[in-house]
Amino acid sequence: MKELVEVIAKALVDEPEGVSVTERQEGRNTVLELHVADGDMGKVIGKQGRIAKSIRAVVKAAAAKENKRVIVDITQ
């Protein structure tokens, strides 16, 4: 899942080297924190959060195939 989020985010931003994804466990859930450069935050979130929702939907679908629960947090 970590690689999936990283590939999607790098395709969206102007500074792909500023993208990093950290993974941690919270109980049964896996939390993926997506870090992007300040100037690229709007590109990852999108208008009214549409791109962020789409990223979360793709990750949720991929996680469901593996019977996992994944949460995607976008941070600076």
N, C-alpha and C positions, 0 to 999 in steps of 0.2 A: 504494500500500500504506500509506503514511504516513497518509493521510486515513482509510482504513478503520480502522486501529487507533485513531486519535483519536476517531472517531465512536462506536465500540464502548465505549471507556473512558469517554467523557463521559456515556454513557447509564447507566453503572454507578455512578458516584461521587456523593458529596454536593456536592463542590466542583469543578464542571466547569472553572472557570477555572484550577484548579491542575494541569490535565492538559497535558502537552506531549510531543511525539514528535520525536526527533532521528534522522536517518538518516545512516549512514556505510557506506562500502564496506570490506570485508575480503576481498581477493582476488576470488573469483567471487561471494561472498555479500554480500547487503545486510543490515545489522544495524539494526533499529529499536529504539531505547531509549525505553521508555515511562516517563515521570516523572509521579508522582501525589503528592498531599499525604499527609503521614504518616498521617492518620486514615482515608484511603481505601485504603491498601495492602491491607488484608484483603478489601475488597470486590472488588478487581481480581484477587486471587489466589484467593479462595474456599476452601471447605473442602477440605483435602487437595489444593489446587492445581487443582481441577476447572475453575474459570472461566479460569484462566491457560492450561490445556491447550486449552480450547475456543477461546480467542482465537487461540492459535498454530495450531490446526487450520484455522480459517477463513482466516487469512492464508496458510498453506501452500497451501491449495486455490486461493485467488485467484492466488498467485504461480505455481503450476503451470500455470495457463492461459496465462501469459505466458512460460513457460520460464525462470523466475527462481528463485533460492534466497533465502529471507528468513528471518532469525532474529529473534525478538522477545525482548528483555530487559526486565524490569520492575525499575525502580530507584526510589529515593526522591529 
